[in-house]
Amino acid sequence: MKMLVLILLGFMTMASCSHRVHTLVSDSSSNISLHSSKLENINLIRGLDSDSLPYIYVNGEWYPWFGARNLSDFPYDSIRDLTVRNDNYGNRAIFVEYPQSIIDSIKNIKLDYFINTDPSVIFDNGKGNPAKMIDWIKENKRLPKGYTGKTTAVVMYDVNPDGTVANVRLFKESDNGAIDQDAVRLVNSFPRFKVIYYTPWKEPIRQVIRISYNSSDDMK
């Protein structure tokens, strides 16, 4: 009888341990969930790549000043849940759940620096710079035959997340209709841009450019 009780207690202890300690869970869609032992949790959090996972949502909210590196600012055992999955914008992101006291601390962090979240738009798929863009415009704009003088057309356009140009339209006319048409043509033919976003959402970026035409430049 004593032996039977010991055997039963052994089975109960094994069942309890298997219930408390879990390994890293990854489902069919490659989502990662934090449901492991404390040591495994810490190793998982330390192993998160902040470069490939630049966005972190804290209790469903994204804060530009809080990234994967900031997870070590608070006790690891205060994390109620942590998952790695796609957000609503298609980004691979970290979702972490904290108690309200830590949420309040994160919200009230006082920064001694300015965070600029404006996207970067770089000419010629990231290989260009403002000077190279000016050179490209000079080489590709077409002055109407017989035009003399100088004028400027202002063109508005959007740069899509993939770097292509869209919605090109004349924002301010020049004094010549043919030049206006060429300015729009020129912008429509821009090489693909490289766009770098610093926010989870990726929307088209509105741009305005002044394109100057001068007949004396054409004679040089």
HELIX and SHEET records of a PDB file:
HELIX    1   1 LYS A    2  ARG A   20  1                                  19    
HELIX    2   2 LYS A   38  ARG A   46  1                                   9    
HELIX    3   3 ALA A   68  ASP A   73  5                                   6    
HELIX    4   4 TYR A   76  SER A   78  5                                   3    
HELIX    5   5 GLN A  100  LYS A  107  1                                   8    
HELIX    6   6 PRO A  130  ASN A  140  1                                  11    
HELIX    7   7 GLY A  177  ASN A  188  1                                  12    
HELIX    8   8 SER A  215  MET A  219  1                                   5    
SHEET    1   A 6 VAL A  25  SER A  26  0                                        
SHEET    2   A 6 ILE A  32  SER A  33 -1                                        
SHEET    3   A 6 ASP A  81  ASN A  86 -1                                        
SHEET    4   A 6 ARG A  92  GLU A  97 -1                                        
SHEET    5   A 6 TYR A  55  VAL A  58  1                                        
SHEET    6   A 6 GLU A  61  TRP A  62 -1                                        
SHEET    1   B 2 SER A 120  ILE A 122  0                                        
SHEET    2   B 2 LYS A 194  ILE A 196 -1                                        
SHEET    1   C 3 VAL A 165  LYS A 172  0                                        
SHEET    2   C 3 LYS A 150  VAL A 159 -1                                        
SHEET    3   C 3 ILE A 205  ASN A 214 -1                                        
END                                                                             
